[in-house]
Amino acid sequence: MIEVHLLRHGIAEDVGPSGRDADRALTSEGRKKLRQVLQRAKKAGLKPDLVLSSPYKRAVGTAELAVEVLGCPYGVIETAVLTPGARPEQVWAEIRAHKQARRIVLAGHEPLFSQLAAFLLDSPSLNVDFKKGAMMRIDFETTGAAPRGVLKHFMTAATSI
């Protein structure tokens, strides 16, 4: 079985120093709320084998916090398939490329993550309100060409597992 944990980046600056969207960093409130979610995930036993992140600064900061709180032997691996405009099929291909990992955390963005959740759960009409700092776990028995995941939990800083 493979666990995939979608972790949307935390609250970020409205505008980064460069003015580019990709350079927006997490705020202190964003880090605090992410830490709450990650502490609950740790308490539930999450110790990822792999943490993949969008290269955007706020997602990398989110992934680094996940590595710090949850522990991960390889640190953060950045991938363009987790940027906001990427396609769910690209993310599934990336997951499949890491078959050795049993617990994967993906740090990324909207609108990708709500689309990705629907795709991974084989529910194209599913609408997900993926808040900043939210984490969703989807389990897979196999990593075949078409994903057939099972939703295990979905939490935000205000909810629990």
Buried (B, 14 or more C-beta within 10 A) or exposed (E): EBBBBBBBBBBBBEEBEEEEBBBBBBBEEBBBBBBBBBEBBBEEEBEBBBBBBBEBBBBBBBBBBBBEBBEBEEEBEBBEBBBBEBEBBBBBEBBBEBEEBEBBBBBBBBEBBBBBBBBBBEEEEBEBEBBBBBBBBBEBEEBEEEBEBEBBBBBBBEEEB
